């Protein structure tokens, strides 16, 4: 799976986790089973790839801003 996630490096993504939670931000790197994300506030977080169920680019409206995502 990490080679698939590498396609999202540099993109603003929304990640759904197996526990029902979500993580979002710009994918900075993928290595050793972890994805490093940088949030809009500049905070860095790491997500274990074993818990990722879905990853996609964050949907944008026609002005290029993030849409509200309701799942």
Helices and strands as residue ranges (DSSP letters): H 2-5, G 6-8, E 12-17, E 22-31, E 34-38, E 44-48, G 49-51, E 52-57
